[in-house]
């Protein structure tokens, strides 16, 4: 059976989420995004339910700084996930597999991980951008000297 868990940093410790929101607002110019949440999703199979429950609180998450969810939290306007393709090395999943194998001295489980992004705010296909996307050409760059001038 495949077990799934979502892990999110607690409020005040979600630096990656704050940084991504700032980048979306400033660099991409999408001012309508008001909140960004990032969850780590873990899919585990080939392990007993008791082992998975224990691993949720010790390996997948730290209770002091992480929140655990069994389903994606409600309230986001857009939700999408990014995961590794088959054949690509997933360091997060590999580390979790090794930790579970060492902690329980059993067979190595199969773990897959992904990042789930939850975006909130005024996000539409025609979201206003702060940067100009007009087709007017910019001014030509002036050079202070002619680069083809021969040396004396």
Backbone bond lengths (Angstrom), bond angles and torsions (degrees), N, CA, C in turn:
res aa  C-N    CA-C-N  psi(-1)  N-CA   C-N-CA  omega(-1)  CA-C   N-CA-C  phi
1 X - - - 1.456 - - 1.535 109.01 -
2 X 1.334 115.22 145.43 1.466 121.03 179.48 1.531 108.33 -98.93
3 X 1.334 115.32 128.14 1.458 121.98 176.96 1.518 108.18 -108.04
4 X 1.337 116.32 142.01 1.467 120.93 -178.41 1.520 109.57 -127.98
5 X 1.338 114.23 138.70 1.463 120.79 178.18 1.528 108.68 -140.79
6 X 1.336 116.36 146.93 1.456 122.52 176.70 1.526 108.38 -116.04
7 X 1.323 116.81 135.39 1.455 122.03 -177.70 1.523 108.77 -124.72
8 X 1.335 116.23 132.00 1.460 121.70 179.93 1.527 109.06 -133.66
9 X 1.309 116.11 142.04 1.468 120.07 175.48 1.529 108.97 -66.59
10 X 1.319 116.24 145.05 1.459 120.64 178.91 1.525 110.73 -69.14
11 X 1.329 114.24 160.11 1.470 121.52 178.52 1.520 109.55 -54.99
12 X 1.301 116.74 132.90 1.452 121.57 -178.77 1.514 113.64 93.34
13 X 1.325 117.77 -15.43 1.462 121.98 178.92 1.526 112.28 -116.02
14 X 1.321 117.01 0.41 1.464 122.04 -176.33 1.530 110.63 -88.07
15 X 1.324 116.05 65.19 1.464 120.89 -176.05 1.527 112.12 -65.75
16 X 1.312 117.30 -35.27 1.466 120.31 179.51 1.528 110.55 -64.45
17 X 1.325 117.22 -39.31 1.465 121.20 178.35 1.524 111.33 -65.88
18 X 1.336 116.35 -44.21 1.468 120.24 179.32 1.529 110.62 -62.70
19 X 1.308 116.43 -41.87 1.459 120.98 -179.55 1.525 111.35 -65.27
20 X 1.328 116.76 -42.12 1.460 120.04 179.45 1.529 111.16 -65.61
21 X 1.326 117.44 -40.24 1.472 120.36 177.82 1.524 110.74 -61.69
22 X 1.332 116.51 -43.32 1.460 120.40 178.32 1.530 111.15 -62.09
23 X 1.330 117.37 -42.16 1.464 121.05 178.99 1.527 111.83 -64.90
24 X 1.326 116.88 -40.89 1.466 120.10 178.31 1.521 110.00 -63.77
25 X 1.338 117.10 -42.52 1.464 120.49 -179.55 1.521 112.55 -70.18
26 X 1.325 117.21 -45.73 1.464 120.53 -173.40 1.524 113.50 -87.40
27 X 1.321 117.13 -52.23 1.460 119.90 -174.41 1.519 112.94 -76.83
28 X 1.333 116.73 -44.37 1.457 119.33 179.51 1.521 112.25 -84.46
29 X 1.314 116.68 -18.21 1.456 120.72 177.80 1.513 113.46 75.50
30 X 1.317 118.43 21.19 1.463 121.64 178.77 1.525 107.24 -95.82
31 X 1.317 116.00 94.43 1.452 121.86 -174.68 1.525 112.98 -78.51
32 X 1.332 117.66 -14.52 1.457 120.91 -177.50 1.518 114.21 -72.96
33 X 1.323 118.33 -16.43 1.463 121.04 179.54 1.528 108.56 -76.15
34 X 1.332 115.70 116.95 1.457 120.49 -177.23 1.519 113.14 -103.08
35 X 1.329 117.32 -21.34 1.460 119.78 -179.19 1.520 109.57 -152.10
36 X 1.325 115.78 140.39 1.463 122.89 176.14 1.518 107.24 -129.64
37 X 1.320 115.37 129.58 1.463 121.32 175.53 1.522 108.05 -123.65
38 X 1.321 116.42 139.95 1.459 121.70 179.07 1.518 108.26 -122.18
39 X 1.339 114.90 125.59 1.453 120.93 177.77 1.523 108.69 -117.29
40 X 1.321 116.84 144.22 1.456 121.75 171.40 1.516 107.12 -96.25
41 X 1.337 115.92 124.76 1.463 121.21 179.60 1.522 108.53 -102.19
42 X 1.330 116.28 134.52 1.456 121.71 176.64 1.520 108.90 -122.58
43 X 1.326 116.65 129.22 1.459 123.19 172.65 1.521 106.70 -112.53
44 X 1.327 116.27 121.82 1.464 120.88 -176.59 1.519 109.50 -123.03
45 X 1.335 114.90 137.67 1.459 119.72 174.33 1.525 108.76 -141.37
46 X 1.321 114.90 168.44 1.465 123.09 -177.67 1.533 112.03 65.40
47 X 1.338 116.42 39.89 1.451 120.55 172.75 1.528 108.87 -150.30
48 X 1.330 116.95 150.75 1.469 120.07 -179.53 1.528 112.05 -68.13
49 X 1.314 115.86 158.38 1.464 122.25 -179.17 1.525 111.40 -61.15
50 X 1.324 118.10 -39.66 1.463 121.60 180.00 1.528 110.59 -63.37
51 X 1.319 115.84 -40.77 1.461 120.37 178.25 1.517 110.72 -64.50
52 X 1.333 116.40 -42.92 1.468 120.49 179.01 1.526 110.82 -62.95
53 X 1.327 117.71 -44.00 1.463 120.86 179.90 1.521 111.56 -61.17
54 X 1.338 116.69 -41.07 1.454 119.84 178.61 1.533 110.95 -68.55
55 X 1.334 116.63 -39.96 1.469 121.10 -179.43 1.529 111.65 -66.51
56 X 1.317 117.61 -28.91 1.468 120.51 179.10 1.518 111.45 -60.07
57 X 1.322 116.56 -38.33 1.466 120.90 -175.58 1.524 113.64 -93.50
58 X 1.331 117.12 -9.68 1.465 119.03 -176.72 1.519 114.10 -120.90
59 X 1.343 117.51 -34.34 1.463 120.52 -174.40 1.523 111.62 -108.20
60 X 1.319 117.24 -49.04 1.468 120.30 -177.96 1.524 112.13 -73.78
61 X 1.327 117.20 -31.00 1.463 120.46 -176.06 1.515 110.35 -146.04
62 X 1.316 115.04 157.33 1.452 122.05 172.63 1.528 106.83 -108.71
63 X 1.321 118.33 118.52 1.467 120.21 -174.64 1.530 114.18 -57.52
64 X 1.330 118.08 -26.94 1.455 120.05 -178.05 1.526 112.27 -72.47
65 X 1.326 117.89 -29.10 1.470 119.45 -173.70 1.523 114.51 -124.51
66 X 1.340 118.47 -3.98 1.464 121.36 -176.65 1.516 111.65 -123.78
67 X 1.331 115.25 150.73 1.461 122.98 170.58 1.522 108.06 -106.67
68 X 1.331 116.85 139.25 1.463 122.50 178.35 1.521 109.98 -106.80
69 X 1.331 116.40 139.87 1.455 122.30 176.84 1.517 108.56 -134.22
70 X 1.318 115.93 146.20 1.465 120.56 173.90 1.523 110.93 -90.51
71 X 1.337 117.03 -20.52 1.464 122.51 177.75 1.517 108.36 -135.91
72 X 1.329 115.54 163.15 1.466 120.32 178.29 1.526 108.47 -66.17
73 X 1.333 118.59 129.54 1.465 120.93 179.59 1.527 112.05 -60.54
74 X 1.311 115.45 146.72 1.466 122.01 179.33 1.520 110.56 -78.81
75 X 1.326 116.09 164.17 1.453 120.94 171.02 1.515 116.17 107.49
76 X 1.321 119.00 -7.04 1.462 120.44 179.86 1.524 109.64 -89.05
77 X 1.339 115.75 147.28 1.460 120.59 178.50 1.527 112.17 -81.74
78 X 1.305 117.25 -32.85 1.467 122.31 178.08 1.532 108.42 -135.38
79 X 1.319 115.76 136.72 1.460 121.57 178.14 1.525 108.30 -133.54
80 X 1.329 116.48 131.06 1.462 120.04 173.27 1.521 109.19 -149.05
81 X 1.325 115.19 157.22 1.459 120.84 -177.32 1.519 110.00 -124.68
82 X 1.326 115.44 150.64 1.463 122.80 178.09 1.521 106.57 -127.28
83 X 1.340 115.59 124.41 1.453 119.09 178.57 1.521 110.28 -135.67
84 X 1.310 115.37 163.16 1.453 120.93 -179.77 1.524 110.00 -71.49
85 X 1.313 115.85 146.44 1.456 121.33 175.61 1.522 109.55 -78.53
86 X 1.333 117.92 157.32 1.461 119.21 175.86 1.531 110.31 -58.47
87 X 1.305 115.92 132.41 1.457 121.06 -178.26 1.513 113.36 99.22
88 X 1.330 118.55 -20.14 1.455 121.18 176.67 1.528 109.19 -84.27
89 X 1.317 116.14 144.19 1.467 120.48 -178.47 1.513 110.35 -79.29
90 X 1.314 115.90 126.30 1.458 123.27 179.00 1.527 108.08 -109.80
91 X 1.326 116.79 98.32 1.455 121.44 -175.21 1.524 112.37 -63.82
92 X 1.322 117.33 -38.60 1.467 120.86 -179.61 1.531 110.48 -62.62
93 X 1.327 116.79 -45.55 1.464 120.64 179.56 1.527 111.04 -67.90
94 X 1.318 117.28 -40.43 1.460 120.92 179.66 1.530 111.00 -62.43
95 X 1.326 116.90 -42.67 1.465 120.62 178.36 1.528 111.14 -63.52
96 X 1.321 116.68 -40.97 1.466 120.29 178.54 1.527 110.90 -64.35
97 X 1.337 117.09 -41.76 1.471 120.87 177.52 1.523 110.93 -59.79
98 X 1.338 116.55 -46.17 1.462 121.05 -179.23 1.525 111.49 -64.07
99 X 1.330 117.40 -42.92 1.458 121.18 -179.72 1.523 111.26 -63.03
100 X 1.324 117.53 -43.89 1.465 120.82 -179.97 1.525 110.14 -65.65
101 X 1.325 116.83 -41.90 1.458 120.30 179.34 1.529 111.19 -62.57
102 X 1.327 117.02 -43.51 1.461 120.46 179.85 1.528 112.13 -70.61
103 X 1.324 117.49 -39.35 1.460 121.21 -176.85 1.527 112.28 -68.61
104 X 1.324 117.28 -35.73 1.463 120.53 -174.81 1.527 113.28 -108.66
105 X 1.324 116.73 0.28 1.469 122.39 176.23 1.520 111.84 49.32
106 X 1.323 115.08 46.15 1.461 119.35 -179.29 1.512 110.84 -131.38
107 X 1.317 114.56 -159.10 1.459 119.84 177.79 1.520 109.85 -69.13
108 X 1.311 113.84 154.98 1.469 119.38 -179.91 1.525 109.45 -79.15
109 X 1.333 117.63 123.81 1.471 119.70 178.65 1.526 110.68 -76.64
110 X 1.306 115.37 172.07 1.464 121.48 176.11 1.531 107.83 -106.45
111 X 1.319 116.07 119.05 1.470 121.88 -177.91 1.518 108.44 -121.45
112 X 1.314 116.04 138.66 1.469 122.57 171.31 1.515 107.21 -126.88
113 X 1.315 115.95 144.37 1.463 119.15 179.74 1.519 110.17 -128.86
114 X 1.310 114.93 159.30 1.460 122.08 177.98 1.517 107.95 -153.74
115 X 1.315 116.02 161.01 1.468 121.35 172.96 1.523 107.13 -106.51
116 X 1.327 115.24 131.20 1.463 122.21 179.20 1.521 107.07 -110.86
117 X 1.330 115.90 126.77 1.464 122.17 -178.85 1.520 108.61 -108.12
118 X 1.319 116.34 129.55 1.457 122.90 177.05 1.526 107.66 -116.91
119 X 1.312 116.80 116.64 1.459 122.09 -178.82 1.520 109.52 -110.12
120 X 1.319 116.56 136.61 1.459 122.08 177.80 1.514 109.43 -125.48
121 X 1.328 114.78 151.56 1.456 120.67 178.00 1.509 111.17 128.20
122 X 1.320 114.73 -166.03 1.461 121.55 179.56 1.524 108.07 -84.41
123 X 1.328 115.70 87.65 1.459 121.28 -176.63 1.524 107.88 -118.61
124 X 1.312 114.96 106.83 1.457 120.43 177.01 1.516 108.73 -129.91
125 X 1.314 115.81 174.42 1.468 120.34 178.69 1.523 110.96 -64.44
126 X 1.327 117.36 -28.60 1.461 121.79 -177.94 1.516 111.39 -110.29
127 X 1.327 116.66 39.74 1.465 120.45 179.63 1.513 110.11 -60.57
128 X 1.342 117.37 135.09 1.459 118.95 178.82 1.518 111.05 -67.09
129 X 1.305 115.22 141.05 1.452 120.86 177.88 1.517 107.87 -113.89
130 X 1.288 115.90 146.49 1.454 119.42 -177.91 1.520 111.73 -77.68
131 X 1.320 117.24 -21.63 1.457 119.97 -178.41 1.519 110.63 -89.64
132 X 1.301 115.31 148.34 1.457 120.30 179.60 1.526 109.78 -76.58
133 X 1.327 115.50 133.29 1.463 120.02 176.51 1.528 109.83 -116.91
134 X 1.313 116.06 27.97 1.456 119.27 -177.91 1.520 110.01 -71.39
135 X 1.323 115.63 164.01 1.465 120.45 -176.36 1.524 111.94 -94.93
136 X 1.340 118.15 12.79 1.459 119.35 179.09 1.516 109.53 -74.64
137 X 1.338 116.34 134.73 1.455 118.35 -178.43 1.517 111.15 -71.00
138 X 1.316 116.24 150.22 1.453 120.34 178.04 1.517 109.37 -82.34
139 X 1.327 116.49 167.60 1.454 121.09 -179.83 1.520 110.09 -65.62
140 X 1.330 116.89 144.55 1.466 118.46 177.05 1.529 109.93 -68.38
141 X 1.307 115.96 150.43 1.458 121.25 179.69 1.518 108.75 -80.08
142 X 1.319 116.09 128.87 1.461 120.61 178.56 1.515 108.95 -94.00
143 X 1.315 115.38 135.08 1.449 120.34 177.26 1.515 108.34 -102.52
144 X 1.332 117.44 138.32 1.461 119.71 -177.55 1.529 113.09 -69.76
145 X 1.298 118.56 -20.06 1.463 121.37 177.55 1.507 109.53 -148.17
146 X 1.262 115.92 164.42 1.447 121.90 179.58 1.534 108.61 -82.18
147 X 1.305 116.97 121.54 1.462 121.06 -176.39 1.529 112.41 -70.58
148 X 1.324 118.37 -16.75 1.462 120.68 -176.38 1.531 112.41 -92.43
149 X 1.303 115.66 3.59 1.455 119.22 -179.29 1.525 110.11 -66.68
150 X 1.309 118.59 130.63 1.475 119.83 179.17 1.521 110.89 -72.84
151 X 1.294 114.62 153.64 1.451 120.33 177.45 1.511 109.28 -71.87
152 X 1.339 119.37 147.65 1.468 121.01 -178.95 1.508 112.32 -71.82
